[in-house]
Every structure is written in structure tokens, then in C-alpha cells.
Amino acid sequence: MYAIIETGGKQYRVQPGDELKIEKLAIEENDQVSFDKVLLVGSDDDVKVGTPHVEGASVKGTVLTNGKNKKLIVFKYKNKTKYRRFRGHRQPFSLVRIDSIDG
């Protein structure tokens, strides 16, 4: 069984046992999380497509860790004007293990 969920403005195809690196959730580590924005639920013989979401479907998971990605370097430069800006950015994320798909 698989599902397509929406979280953090992105869509993910998930199955039980998968580990996802998603936009940071305001949930502590080892706590349960439920995704209610399920766009599609499918199995070997049946597919349910939502308009836009599947009614009564949810995906449950566990937050394994919260952290930050590797640093991205943002460098702005304009030729012949002595304009240089050097910044770094580390995007926060949550690592979630998918436990079950209900629907």
C-alpha cells in the first residue's frame, strides 16, 4: 500500500517503513505525527484519488529527529562595483518514519 501526501508545500509518495526528510515540523523527537492531506491512496488492486484530498484517509508516522541540512553558500557579486555578499543558509528539517496508512 502507498499514498501521496502533502506537507510543507511539497508532495511525497510514501509507504510504511519509509523515512522522509521534510520541512521542519513543530513536534518533538519520538512523537507521533499524522498527515491528513492525503492526495491518493493506492494498493495492488485499488486506487483512491482525492478531490483534492481523500476523505477519511490519514498517514501516521514518528518524528525520528529534527536537524539542519548541510550549509548552502549564497554569494552575490557585481562586476566592477566592489559589491560582494557572502551568506550561508542551513534549512531545518524533520526526519519522519512512516508507520501506517489508513484509508
Secondary structure by P-SEA (a helix, b strand, c coil): cccccccccbbbbbccccccccccccccccbbbbbccccccccccbbbbccccccccbbbbbbcbbbbccbbbbbbbbccccbbbbbbbbbbbbbbbbccccc
